[in-house]
Every structure is written in structure tokens, then in C-alpha cells.
Amino acid sequence: MNRPEREAAVRRIMERPAPHVPTELHTDVVRRGSRILRRRTIARRLLWLLLCAATVAFVVWASVARPWVEPPSQTTPPLTGW
């Protein structure tokens, strides 16, 4: 099939009237679509909640552990008994 034949075939397909869609199919699709949107919304909210909880946990850990502070040196013995 060469290019003009393919273009003619596509034009014939595009010129056909759209097939009739049953009404019960439309209601099923709307119901499923709204269910998918609800699930996506819930998943997005849970991920934001998880991100916020991880951020709070990191801030609390960093404020307690203070990883930016250099640990005290352990190379010299303590001065006792002077």
C-alpha cells in the first residue's frame, strides 16, 4: 500500500459517521472516571502527607543530633588530679 492509498483509506475512515454509543456505557465510564479521579486525589494527598511527615522527622532529628557540630576531640586525655 503506497502513500496515496493509505491517505485515501484514512479519509474514508474519517468520513464515516461516528458509531452509536450505548447510554449504559456512558454512565459506566463516568462512574469509573470519577472513581479514578478520587483515587488519584487520595494518593496525591497521602504522598504530600508522607512528604510533610518526612520533613518534620528530618527537622526534629537534625535539631536533636546536630550533625553540623563537630564532635569533641578524643585524642588528648582529660586533665585530672592536679
Helices and strands as residue ranges (DSSP letters): H 3-15, H 23-65
